[in-house]
């Protein structure tokens, strides 16, 4: 993975987290949505922050471990977004469908990256 690709992935994670924060007001106001959105903000920002840590990993094993944490947080975000959608807590479905798609793509990228790194 070249340095441009690393930067692009970090930028995508940051934009993904920011898009959730910027569009959180597009959800219905309820106890359930408040509970889920707080967790969604934590998991989505955690994936971006942990990716930054992965770039400073001390070994291949450490890198893979941190990448797995990113993937775990992305998968948590993905399920959370599915719950919000299924429970009809999203007002702006078009915007959230874009966010859900980006999350799906990021999960796929991290899954592949971890598999590739583990086989080297």
For each residue, the residues with C-beta under 8 A, 3 or more apart:
1: 5 6 113
2: 5 6
3: 6 7
4: 7 8
5: 1 2 8 9
6: 1 2 3 9 10 55
7: 3 4 10 11
8: 4 5 11 12
9: 5 6 12 13 51 109
10: 6 7 13 14 48 51 52 55
11: 7 8 14 15
12: 8 9 15 16 102 106
13: 9 10 16 17 47 48 51 70 106
14: 10 11 17 18 48
15: 11 12 18 19 102
16: 12 13 19 20 44 47 48 99 102 103 106
17: 13 14 20 21 41 44 45 47 48
18: 14 15 21 22
19: 15 16 22 23 95 98 99 102
20: 16 17 23 24 40 41 44 77 99
21: 17 18 24 41 45
22: 18 19
23: 19 20 26 92 95 96 99
24: 20 21 27 37 40 41
25:
26: 23 90 91 92 95 96
27: 24 33 37 84 89 90 91
28: 33 88 89 90 91
29: 33 34
30: 33 34 89
31: 34 35
32: 35 36 87 89
33: 27 28 29 30 36 37 84 89
34: 29 30 31 37 38
35: 31 32 38 39
36: 32 33 39 40 80 83 84 89
37: 24 27 33 34 40 41 84
38: 34 35 41 42
39: 35 36 42 43 76 80
40: 20 24 36 37 43 44 77 80 81 84
41: 17 20 21 24 37 38 44 45
42: 38 39 45 46
43: 39 40 46 47 73 74 76 77 80
44: 16 17 20 40 41 47 48 73 74 77 103
45: 17 21 41 42 48 49
46: 42 43 49 50 69 73
47: 13 16 17 43 44 50 51 70 71 73 74 77 106
48: 10 13 14 16 17 44 45 51 52
49: 45 46 52 53
50: 46 47 53 54 66 69 70 73
51: 9 10 13 47 48 54 55 66 67 70
52: 10 48 49 55 56
53: 49 50 56 57 66
54: 50 51 57 63 66 67 70
55: 6 10 51 52
56: 52 53
57: 53 54 60 62 63 65 66
58: 62
59: 62 63
60: 57 63 64 117 120
61: 64 65
62: 57 58 59 65 66
63: 54 57 59 60 66 67 117
64: 60 61 67 68 114 117 118
65: 57 61 62 68 69
66: 50 51 53 54 57 62 63 69 70
67: 51 54 63 64 70 71 110 113 114 117
68: 64 65 71 72 114
69: 46 50 65 66 72 73
70: 13 47 50 51 54 66 67 73 74 110
71: 47 67 68 74 75 107 110 111 114
72: 68 69 75 76
73: 43 44 46 47 50 69 70 76 77
74: 43 44 47 70 71 77 78 103 106 107 110
75: 71 72 78 79 107
76: 39 43 72 73 79 80
77: 20 40 43 44 47 73 74 80 81 103
78: 74 75 81 82 100 103 104 107
79: 75 76 82 83
80: 36 39 40 43 76 77 83 84
81: 40 77 78 84 85 96 99 100 103
82: 78 79 85 86 100
83: 36 79 80 86 87
84: 27 33 36 37 40 80 81 87 89 90 96
85: 81 82 88 89 90 93 96 100
86: 82 83
87: 32 83 84
88: 28 85
89: 27 28 30 32 33 36 84 85
90: 26 27 28 84 85 93 96
91: 26 27 28
92: 23 26 95 96
93: 85 90 96 97
94: 97 98
95: 19 23 26 92 98 99
96: 23 26 81 84 85 90 92 93 99 100
97: 93 94 100 101
98: 19 94 95 101 102
99: 16 19 20 23 81 95 96 102 103
100: 78 81 82 85 96 97 103 104
101: 97 98 104 105
102: 12 15 16 19 98 99 105 106
103: 16 44 74 77 78 81 99 100 106 107
104: 78 100 101 107 108
105: 101 102 108 109
106: 12 13 16 47 74 102 103 109 110
107: 71 74 75 78 103 104 110 111
108: 104 105 111 112
109: 9 105 106 112 113
110: 67 70 71 74 106 107 113 114
111: 71 107 108 114 115
112: 108 109 115 116
113: 1 67 109 110 116 117
114: 64 67 68 71 110 111 117 118
115: 111 112 118 119
116: 112 113 119 120
117: 60 63 64 67 113 114 120
118: 64 114 115
119: 115 116
120: 60 116 117
